[in-house]
Amino acid sequence: MKNISKGGIFLIDTLITTVGASLSRSKYLNENFSFSDILSIEDPANDRDLGAEINSTVSIIEDGKIDERRNLYLVHSATESGRKISTFLKHFFEDHPEYSFQRVVTVEVEGLDNSDQFTFRTKGLRNLIREFTKIYTNHGNIAINATAGFKAQTSFALIFGFMMKVPVYYRYESFSKAMEIPPLPVNFEFSHWIENKDVFDLLEFGELTYDECLKAKNTDKSSFDNTINNLRMFLDIETIEGEKYIALNPIGELYVFATRTQLNETARQISLAESSVPIDKRFISNESEEHSKKFINKHWSDLRKIIELPFIEKIITSGYSDKFDRHRITAKKIEDGKLKIQFSRKGGELYMVAETTAKNDLELAYVISVIEGCNI
């Protein structure tokens, strides 16, 4: 939930600080210093032995970039060094008389360990994005201090900040304070989402084999391969012991989260024109086979929820299969701004083409979310 000041400005009350290894060489961590001595250091923003995390975080606080110090998240690697340093930082920012936060949380990122390149790339960076999204979802009013950590960790913190429109700070070693990285003009390309939402939905919760994806997408191999090639920037594709696996890469994870967030935030601003077609004239069935008629009759009350949506102009059935056993509704954009709807229930699946009053990709993305929300 975003906390807004009277002036309409979002107040920053939560800071994410990425954690690196600079403190591992610090005399304060390795020699016999009491913690009370460390907390009494006069200029923690510029004492290099306190490490990049403290130097940069304190300078952000001193520069007035944090409105309320409610939450500090110390995001660290899955290493002994990362755990040790984060524990030290947690005590510092819990107990310091001037720079403390109300709540300090250490967050270990599973797989973020540079001793295993494959795990680091396929799991560590993906989990890093997931931890950022959890924090953003819980608080909203965040800033990111991306000074410390692996270079890839810093890079993805920057990308996350740009896409989610939150400030990102970085302190160069020679600078006297942290600076805000100017945001890039990152715009959402909703066409990827509305044309391939079924693939994103499949992979959102974990990797699948190629054959599992192909079966779930219910299409031919050539079309599926073409889809995967078009989405290559969002995917990790690996062959392990002769089996091909497909998963969202870190950018894919962020794209899915950012798109859902953007849709939720803009949904209140979307005002679709209402259809002028009477409800009883909107549904046209081309299915003459008895088993498809039975399926439509059996599930008519659920189908009618879609037909009655105020933006529906026309729904025409285009096919039916009795080889399906899931309870779901999916929709995706096809040609001329139309939607292909797959209405699935135990024992069958009905294919339909829908025309709506949506005029652009953002409105179509909203329409898709509403249609799929009828699956109750």
N, C-alpha and C positions, 0 to 999 in steps of 0.2 A: 504494500500500500504506500503510495507516494505521499509524503508530508509536504504540504504547500504552504508557504508563508502568506501573509496578508497581501503582499505585493504580487502574488501569483508565481513566485520563483520557487523551484524545487529546492528544499533544504537538504544538503548532504549530511547524513548522520552515520553512514557506514563506509568504512574504508577496507578495501582488499589490498594487502601488501604481499607481493610474491617474495619468497624466501630463497636465498642462494647460499653460498658457502663462504662468503667473505669473513664471517665471524669465526670460522674454524681456525683461522690464523691469529685471532685476537688475543692479546695478553689478558684481557678481562675474562675470557672463557678458559684459558689454559694456565693462568697463574693464580696465585693465592690472593685474590681480591674478594673482600666481602661485598655482598650485594648492596649494603647500605653505602659503601664507598662508591659503587658504580652509579647508584641513583643520585649521588651528590655531585657528579661531574658537572662542571659549570656550563659547558657548551656542547651538548650532545649532538647538535646538528652538524658540528664540524670536527668532532673528535673521530678521526679515521679508524681508530682501534675499536670503536663501537659498531663498525660495519655499515654497509650500504643501506640496510633495512632501517636502522635507527636514524642514521643521518638523513635519509630522504623523508621518512615519516614525520620526524620532528620538524623538518623544514616546511613540510606541507601544513602542519598544524600552526607553526609560527606565522606562515603566510596567510592564514585565515581561510584556507580552502575547505576546511571541514566546519560546518555550522554547529553541529552537535556531535560530541564524541560518544556515540552510543555503542557502536560495534566495530571491532577490528578483527578481520579474518587474516590469519597468517597462513598462506597457502604454500606448502612445502613438498619436497620430493619424498618418495618412499625409500629413504635411506636413513642410516643411523645419524649421519651428519645433519640431515634435514630435521630430524626429530629433536636432536640435541639443541640446535640453534633456535628452533621454534619455541622450545620450552624456555630458553633464556629470554627470548623476545617477549613471550607471554608474561613472564614475571616482571620484566621491565615496564611494559605498558599497562599492567594491572596496578603496579605499586608506585610509579613515579609521581611525585607531588604536583608536577606541572603538566605532564603529557599523558596522563592515564586515560583509558577508555572505560566506560561502564561495564563493558563485556568484551573479553578477548578470547578468541577461539582459534585453536590450531587445526588446520585442515590438511590431512595427508592425502596426496593424490596417488591412488593405486596405479602402479605401472610406470610412474614418473621416476625412472631409475636409469641413469645413463650407462649402467653396466650391461644392459641388454637392449641393443639398438632396435630389434624387431618389436619388443614389448613397449618400449618408449614411444615408438612411432604409431603403433596400431592401438595401443590401450592408454598409455600415459597421457598423451596430448588430448585424446578424446575424453578421458576422464577429467582432465583439467577444465575443458569447456563445460562439462557437466557440473563440476563444482561451482564454477562461475554462475551458471544458470540457476542453481539452487539458491545461491546467495542473492542474486538479483530478484528471483521470485519471492523470496522471504522479505526483502527490504525495499528494493526499488531505488531508494535514494542513495546510490552508491557512487564512489569514485574508486579508481584503481591506481595503486602505486606499483608500477611495473619495472622499477629500477633493478631489483635483484633477481637472481635465478638464472636458469639456463636461457640461452639466447632464444630458443624456440618458445620457452615459457613466456618471455617478454613479448615476443612477436604475437602470440595468440592472445595475450592480454590486450595488446593494442588493437587487434582485429575485433575482439569482443567489444571493447569500448567504442570503436567506430560504429559497429553495426547496431549496438544497443543505445547509442547516443548518450554515453556516460563519460565524464572526464577521465582522462588517463594522464598520469604524471610520471616523469622520468627525470632522475637527477644524474647528469653526467659528472664524472669524477672531478673534473676541474671546475665545475660550477659551484656557486655559493648556496644555491637552493634548487629545489625541484621545479621543473617547468611543465606546463600543460602541453601535451603533444597536440598540435592543431589537427582537428578532425578532417578525415578525408571525405570527399563527396560520395559516400556510399549510398546507393539507392537499391531498393528491393526490386528484384526481377520476379514478379509474381507468376509470370508465365511458366517458369520451371515448376512451381508449386502446383498450379492448377492442372497442368498437363501430366504431371507425374506423381500426384499425391499418393496414389496407391503404392508406389515403390517406397516413398518416404515413410509411409505408415508401416509398411512391412519391416523396414530396417531400423525404425526408431528405437526399438527396445533391445537390439542386439544383432549380431551377425547371423547370417543364414547361408546355407550352401546354395550354389547356383541352381541346383535342381529344385530345392525348396522354394526359392524365389519364383522360378519359372512356373511351377505348379500353382502357387498361390496367386500369381498374376493372371493365370488362366488365358495364356496367349501362345502364339507360335514362337519357336526359337528365334527365327529371324527378326521378328518385331521386338522381341525381348532384348536381343543383342543390340539392336539399334537404340533402344531406350537406354540401356546401360552405357553405351558409348556416349550418348548425349549428356549423361549425368556424371561422366567420369570425374569431373572436378570435385564432386561431392562424395566420392566413394573410394574405399580401400578394397582392392580385389587381390586376393592371395590364393596361391595353390599350395595346399598342405597335404602331404602324403597322397598326392594324386587327386585330391578333392578341391574344387574351386569354391572359395568363400567370398561373400560380398558383405560389406558393412559400411555404414556412414563413416567418413573420415572426420577429423575435427571441424573442418569447414562445413561439412554436411550437417553435423550435430548443431552447429551454431546457426546455420541457415534455417533448419527446421524450427528451432526455438525462437529465433528472431522473427520468422514469418508468422508463427502462431501469436507471438506477443503483439506484433504490428496489427494483425487482424483483430485481436481483442481490443486494442486501443482505438482502432478506427471504426469498429463496428457501430459505435454510438453516433458516428458522423455520417454513416451511409444511409441514404434515404432513397430506397428503390421505388420506382413507379409501380403502382398496383396494376395487376392485369385487369383488362376490361372483359376478358373471356369468362362467361359464366362457368362455375365450378363443374356443372354436369356436362359441359361441352369440351373439357380440357383433356380427358383421357380417351385415347383411341387405341383399340386393341386390334392388332393384325394377326393375333394368334387364333388359329382355327382348330388346333389339336385339342382333344378333350382333356389331356392331362394338364396343359397350360391353363385352360379355362378353370379347371378345378383349383389349381394353385392360386390364380387370381381371386377367385371367389373365396377361397379359404383365408386369404390374407388381405382381403379388401379393406378392412378397417385400418390396417397399417399403411397400405398404399394410399388410402384417401388422405392420410396426414400429409403426404407429400403433395398430392393433387390440390389440396386446399391452401397450400402456402400462397400468400398474396402475390408473389412475383411470378408464379407459374402461368405460362401462356398455353403450353401444349405439351402433352406427354404421349409418345407413340411407342408401343411395344415393338421390339426389333428381333427378339429371339427368346428362347427358353431352354434350360437344361435341367434334367432331373438328377444330375450327378454333382450335387452340392449339398453340404451339410453344415453350413455356418449361418449364424444369425448376424447379418451385417447389411449395411447400405453403404455403397461407395459411389462417388461421382467424380468425373473428370471432364476437362474441356476437350471437345473435338472440333471439327471444322465449323466455321461461321459462327463462333460463339455459342454453339450448342453444347449440351452436356450429355455424356453417356452415363446412365445410372444402372448400377447392378444391385438388384434387390434380392437378397439371399435369405432363405429360411431353411429350416430342416427339410430336406427332401427335394429342394429345387432352387433355381435361380432364374429371375426374370430380367431380361435386358431391355432397357428403354432409352429413348432419345428425348431430351427435354429442351424446350425453348422457354426462355425467361425474359424478364424486362431488364436484366443486367446489361450495361452499356460498355463496361471496360473490365480489365483483368481483376482489379481490386474488388469490384462488385461481384464478379463471377466467383472469386475466392470466398467472399462472404456467403454467397448463395450455396456454394458447395458445403461450407461448414454447417449451414442451417439444415440442408437436406440430410446430411449425414447425422445430424443431431436428432433426426426423427427415429433413429434406430434404438428404440426403448422397448 
